[in-house]
């Protein structure tokens, strides 16, 4: 005898299942469409941290991911204030090297440097600090400060002074270097002078630390020489190609004209005045 079971449909449960299915379908659509919404948002700064929190960080003028007008007001004001500053510190960027590894300059024998140093006008052997004071008092030595196209920095074993004619040579070279870079992306780059006049004791101290330094009388002991070790860029937009090329052209021209003698060293270019202009 067959038994018929009467089944009743629970429409309320069916309706609930349908609602769940519809909700899941809507969620999937939202997940799929979300990337379009993300990509439409403005890009952020290239550095992930708020600029105000980065001590010592200078905002690059040309490396922002977006323009200042699209930034939050407080960040945009900081960017504009930095861009309007004119007190950019030379030397805050990695320098370009000026030495025998980066420049191709013929070497003049050191004996010629020594001979020229002794024969220049006002030349005398600078034995000690008393000799420096004497030279300054009678204008045989003059103090040297930063000038157009060059800066003085890193004089650990020498003093910032030269024979007057050698100071004039440095100024001429600085002006010519600045002129060569004017109007280019390297405008404002300067070469760095790292050594000038030495006393006898300073020369001996350096000779113990630097094998390139002569152990006898140096042309630096007569105020006749200075060393160029680096070129300091004034803009992040400039690389080292043009500053290096122009300093090489400048040194070769002065050498060919018979105005200077040069010794390319591992860390600098040693330059001695040969002929007074």
Secondary structure, 3 states (H helix, E strand, C coil): CCCCCCCCCCHHHHHHHHHHHHHHHHHHHHHHHHHHHHHCCCCCCCCCCCHHHCCCCCCCCCCCCCCHHHCCHHHHHHHHHHHCCCCCCCCCCCCEECCCCCCCCCCCCHHHHHHHHHHCCCCCCCCCHHHHHHHHHCCCCEECCCECCEEECCCCCCECEECHHHHHHHHHHHHHHHHHHCCCCCCCCEEEEEECECCHHHHHHHHHHCCCCCCCCCHHHHCCEEEEEEEECCCCCCCHHHHHHHHHHHHHHHHHCCCEEEEECCCCEEEEECCCC
